[in-house]
Amino acid sequence: MKLNQSLASHVANETRSCGLRVLTMRAVAASVVGTASLASASAQAQTLQGLSDQLDSLSSSLSSFKTSTNSAITGINNKLAGSLPSPGTGANSVALGANSVASATGSTALGDTASASGTGSTAAGASASASGASSTALGASASATGNLSLATGNGAKATGDQSMAAGTGATASGENSAAVGVQASATGADSTALGASASATGDASMALGKGANATAGQSMAAGTGATASGENSAAVGVQASATGADSTALGASASATGDASMALGKGANATADQSMAAGTGATASGVNSSAAGVQASATGADSTALGASASATGDASMALGKGATASGVNSTAAGVQASATGADSTALGAQSAAAGDGSVALGMGASATETDSMALGRSASATAERSMAAGNGASASGANSTSVGVQAAATGDRSTSFGAGASATGDASLAAGAGATASGSSSTAMGVGALASAEGSLATGVAAAATGNASVATGLQAQAGGARSVAVGAGAVASGDGSVTLGSGASATGAQSAALGSGAIATGTNSVALGTGSVADRDNTVSIGTPGNERKVTNLSDGVLPFDAVNLRQLNAVARRAYSGVAAATALTMIPDVDPGKTIAVGMGFGSYLGYQAGAFGASVRLGENLKMKVGAGFSSAATTWGAGASYSW
């Protein structure tokens, strides 16, 4: 008897269908390889490339299976043709084996208790069953119930139309499904399961690898124990899991649970919607968050962590660098071990820290700890509200303080320091210049090494020092040590309270004293030294020189009030009158007296003193034996004098 050629034709059709499915799987695998390449997961991409190669090998094997099956059936036909009777009950059917049944038209049953009940079906193997039209069951207890289905392997079951089950216990129940592998299962329409115990239950799903599980529509699980349960999800890698819709997990034990999430790397975990975790152990749990790097973590909404162990916990925060931490809302930390914990804070630089809200720390080890503080420079420190420190090692610890310069320091509230090593410790103080120090409240020190240590003091100039309250020192090494004292000039010294010096090297040590002029010295209380080298060493005096170095006071107007100074012109006028008076008085004395025995005598006299001349006229009268009287007048160019006298004798 000649073996029905439908067996060969059906097997050829099924193997061709299997080949197309394998080609489809290969294309999907190649697509996953491309996705892995774009995600920079080279190791997983290489694994999937190997999977693609294996699918190519499977396609070749199925093609060989088709050829060998055709050859085998042709050989059987050639051997049995014309010699064996046909036990089949269907038209053009063939049944070989005890209790085998070929009941449908063009069916073939080969093996003990084999059954081919579908039109054009083939059942080969003990208890094999092919009930679907054009179905094929090959293997003991294999079952092909779907139309155009193929079941190959011991206990394999292909129940869906155009389904294929290959492998011991394999099951393909979805339309156009394919299950290849021991206990593999493809229950979803257009699903594919490849690998021992692989399961593809979602429509158009794909499970590749031992124990792989693709349960949602258009999901793909590739790798031992991989699971893809979210719609349109993809899990690639040993124990990888993609449970969120449109999620992707790539890497051993990678997990993508949020919708549209992506986990790339061994143990990577993306749990929030639209989150992405890339790197071994990376975690992205905030909505729209991204974590890239070994053990990187992005837990805040819209947060980003980039770098090994980087952590972004604040909403809209960003951590960039190994161990960087951004925990404040809208915070940014960039640099190894950088930390931004305040809201709207920014830390840039290795080990920089911005702890205050709105704070900024820029530079290695820079620290801004309070609200709106700013630290710029290596190890710069701004520890008070609204403080700013700029420069390596600069510090601003006073509220609203500012320090600019290497190692500059502003510790007083509202204080300001400018220059390397400048220090402003008093409230509202200002230190400007390398090494300048303003320690008094409201004090100002300007110049290299300048010092203003008292309240309200002002020191201007290199090494100038104002140490008295409200004192002023201006000039190179000028010193104002007394309260309210003023020293102006290089080396000028005003040490007395209320003292004033003006001039290089001038010195006023007495209280309320003043030394005006280079080298002038006023040591007496309330004394004044006027002019270069003048010395006022007595209290309440004014000196315009020194013994042997006297000076003239010129252009002095005439004195008017009792305590006004007089000039030489006024003194000369007084001298002229005085000298004329002396000459007139001398002239009066030169008038002869009345002689004894006479009654009256009239006479004249002349006198001269220091160049001034005068004349005199007088008379003497004898009024009695004992009484005598005298009168006279002197005349000079400056003045007129007169006099009268009387005498009584006994």
TAJO-V920167 format. One record per backbone hydrogen bond with DSSP energy under -1.0 kcal/mol. NH is the residue of the N-H (numbers start at 1). CO is the residue of the C=O. If there is no record, write none. Layout:
NH|CO  NH|CO
This chain:
7|4  9|5  10|6  11|7  12|8  13|9  14|10  15|11  16|12  17|13  18|14  19|15  20|16  21|17  22|18  23|19  24|20  25|21  26|22  27|23  28|24  29|25  30|26  31|27  32|28  33|29  34|30  35|31  36|32  37|33  38|34  39|35  40|37  41|36  45|41  46|42  47|43  48|44  49|45  50|46  51|47  52|48  53|49  54|50  55|51  56|52  57|53  58|54  59|55  60|56  61|57  62|58  63|59  64|60  65|61  66|62  67|63  68|64  69|65  70|66  71|67  72|68  73|69  74|70  75|71  76|72  77|73  78|74  79|75  80|76  81|77  83|80  84|80  89|102  90|102  93|90  94|107  96|109  100|97  101|114  103|116  104|116  106|91  107|104  108|121  109|94  110|123  111|96  113|98  114|111  115|128  116|101  117|130  118|130  120|105  121|118  122|135  123|108  124|137  125|110  127|112  128|125  129|142  130|115  131|144  132|144  134|119  135|132  136|149  137|122  138|151  139|124  141|126  142|139  143|156  144|129  145|158  146|158  148|133  149|146  150|163  151|136  152|165  153|138  155|140  156|153  157|170  158|143  159|172  160|172  162|147  163|160  164|177  165|150  166|179  167|152  169|154  170|167  171|184  172|157  173|186  174|186  176|161  177|174  178|191  179|164  180|193  181|166  183|168  184|181  185|198  186|171  187|200  188|200  190|175  191|188  192|205  193|178  194|207  195|180  197|182  198|195  199|212  200|185  201|214  202|214  204|189  205|202  206|219  207|192  208|221  209|194  211|196  212|209  213|226  214|199  215|228  216|228  218|203  219|216  220|233  221|206  222|235  223|208  225|210  226|223  227|240  228|213  229|242  230|242  232|217  233|230  234|247  235|220  236|249  237|222  239|224  240|237  241|254  242|227  243|256  244|256  246|231  247|244  248|261  249|234  250|263  251|236  253|238  254|251  255|268  256|241  257|270  258|270  260|245  261|258  262|275  263|248  264|277  265|250  267|252  268|265  269|282  270|255  271|284  272|284  274|259  275|272  276|289  277|262  278|291  279|264  281|266  282|279  283|296  284|269  285|298  286|298  288|273  289|286  290|303  291|276  292|305  293|278  295|280  296|293  297|310  298|283  299|312  300|312  302|287  303|300  304|317  305|290  306|319  307|292  309|294  310|307  311|324  312|297  313|326  314|326  316|301  317|314  318|331  319|304  320|333  321|306  323|308  324|321  325|338  326|311  327|340  328|340  330|315  331|328  332|345  333|318  334|347  335|320  337|322  338|335  339|352  340|325  341|354  342|354  344|329  345|342  346|359  347|332  348|361  349|334  351|336  352|349  353|366  354|339  355|368  356|368  358|343  359|356  360|373  361|346  362|375  363|348  365|350  366|363  367|380  368|353  369|382  372|357  373|370  374|387  375|360  376|389  377|362  379|364  380|377  381|394  382|367  383|396  386|371  387|384  388|401  389|374  390|403  391|376  393|378  394|391  395|408  396|381  397|410  398|410  400|385  401|398  402|415  403|388  404|417  405|390  407|392  408|405  409|422  410|395  411|424  412|424  414|399  415|412  416|429  417|402  418|431  419|404  421|406  422|419  423|436  424|409  425|438  426|438  428|413  429|426  430|443  431|416  432|445  433|418  435|420  436|433  437|450  438|423  439|452  440|452  442|427  443|440  444|457  445|430  446|459  447|432  449|434  450|447  451|464  452|437  453|466  454|466  456|441  457|454  458|471  459|444  460|473  461|446  463|448  464|461  465|478  466|451  467|480  468|480  470|455  471|468  472|485  473|458  474|487  475|460  477|462  478|475  479|492  480|465  481|494  482|494  484|469  485|482  486|499  487|472  488|501  489|474  491|476  492|489  493|506  494|479  495|508  496|508  498|483  499|496  500|513  501|486  502|515  503|488  505|490  506|503  507|520  508|493  509|522  510|522  512|497  513|510  514|527  515|500  516|529  517|502  519|504  520|517  521|534  522|507  523|536  524|536  526|511  527|524  528|541  529|514  530|543  531|516  533|518  534|531  535|545  536|521  540|525  543|528  549|546  564|561  571|567  572|568  573|569  574|570  575|571  576|572  577|573  578|574  579|575  580|576  581|577  582|578  583|579  584|580  585|581  586|582  587|583  588|584  589|585  591|588  598|595  601|620  603|618  605|616  607|614  609|612  612|609  614|607  615|635  616|605  617|633  618|603  619|631  620|601  621|629  622|599  623|627  624|627  628|647  629|621  630|645  631|619  632|643  633|617  634|641  635|615  636|639  641|634  643|632  645|630  647|628  649|626
